[in-house]
């Protein structure tokens, strides 16, 4: 008698912690690179328990000679130095309030961060990206790709019609 499923758990979901809402969850984590205007450029899914810094290893091999603005999960002088030395990527992160060398956030970065957070809120609220009943990992990935593609198409429709790119409901009118 053989087991009905394979023993490969490398893509299996896992438990993770969402610090912004102080909750634990089971599933995957979406990592995305966005333009400053809010359009998603590239993305990846990882286990919920995977540290955000592991995604930077993929970024290091895919991009070079650019600046990336990350959230507070990417803070680390050694990571920033490694990215700059290997791929000339400048990683900017907002300072935590309890850091020794705290500086206020650069205003254009704060506005871009708010725009990108709005995009992720639209993905979770209007496209229901969190609620997903896929039975296999490939089905989940296909559904996430479809939702991100739909969001990008609506942003493009707004761009063509000279409407604000972040207000996707304008494209539906």
C-alpha positions, 0 to 999 in steps of 0.5 A, a space after each residue: 500500500 502506498 501513500 496517496 500523496 507525495 512527500 514533497 512539502 516544499 510548496 505546502 502552506 504554513 502558519 505565519 504571523 501578521 504583525 500589522 493585525 497581530 494575528 496568525 494565519 495559515 497559507 501563503 505570503 505574497 511578495 510584490 515589486 511595484 512601480 511608484 505609481 502602484 502597478 505591480 511589476 513582479 510578484 512571488 508567493 512563499 510560505 507564510 512562515 518564510 521571512 521577507 528577506 528570503 525574497 530579496 535573494 530572488 530579487 538580487 538575481 533578477 534585477 540590478 542597478 535600481 532602487 527598491 523601497 521596502 517595508 520594515 520587514 526588510 530592515 537590515 544593514 547586512 542585507 542592504 550591503 549585500 544587495 548593493 555589492 552584488 547587484 547595485 540595488 539600493 534598498 530603502 526602508 522606513 526607520 522604526 521609531 525605536 531605532 538609534 539613527 531614526 530619521 523621518 520618512 521621505 515624503 514621496 516614499 510615504 505617498 508611494 507606500 500609501 498608494 501601494 498599500 491601497 493596491 494591496 487593500 483592493 486586491 484583498 477587498 474587491 478581488 477577494 485575494 485572501 479568500 481562496 478555495 483552490 485545492 492544489 498549489 497550482 490552482 492557487 497560483 493561477 487564481 492569484 495570477 488572474 486577480 493580479 492581471 485583472 487589477 493591472 487591466 483595470 489600471 491600464 483602462 484608467 490610464 488610457 481614459 486619463 483617470 486616476 490609475 489607483 481608483 479601479 472602480 472608475 474603469 468599471 463605469 
